[in-house]
Structures are given as structure tokens and as C-alpha cells.
Amino acid sequence: MDYQTCLTVGAAQRVEHYEIAAYGTVCAYADALTHNELSRLLRQTLDEEKQTDELLSSVGIKINEQVASQTTNGGSGRGSNESSTTSSRSNRS
């Protein structure tokens, strides 16, 4: 695992949070306008987004633990495709 994977999961989770907020808002509108069938369908989608968010949280926790373990066990936690220029640049400070 590397930091890029952590960042990718984090970005996907931010998208899910945006979608949850959006579906929650339109659900409230559908309720206010008494569009019951539309509200039901939107809530179904909202529930799916929440499930995806929970899955991403679980995956993110596991990935973060793996990266932390690599870092504490002498690894850098970085992917093997990082250039030596970047590594040597970070060691100059």
C-alpha cells in the first residue's frame, strides 16, 4: 500500500459525502412537495450512497493501518514507482 491509495480512497469518500448531501436535500424537497414515490426512490439511492460511504470507511481504515505499519517497520509507505529524484529531494532538508 502507498500514500496514493490512501488519497484515492479519501477522494472517493469525499465524493460520496457530496452525493449524500445532495440526495438528502432532494429527499427533503420531495417530502415537502409530497412526492411520495420520488421520495422513496431518492431515499433508496441515499441509503446506497451511505452504504458505499461505510464501505470506503472500512477500506480506508485498513489501508491507513497498512501504511502506518509499513512506515513504523522501516518502510516509507510510498509506492515503489516514486522517482529517486523525489526521494533524494526530501532527504535534503
C-alpha angles and dihedrals in degrees: 000000000000141000092263090063090051091051092048093053090047091052091049090051092051088054090051091051090052090050092048090053092047095048091045090054096049090045089057090049092050090050092048090051091045093237092152099176092047090047091051092052093046091049090051089055091044090054090051090052090050090051090051090050091052090049091050090049090054092047092046092052092051093047093047090051091051093049091047090050091051091049095049091045093059099271121122095229087231126123119261091241094069112120121246088234090064092046094049091046091056091050094057098075 
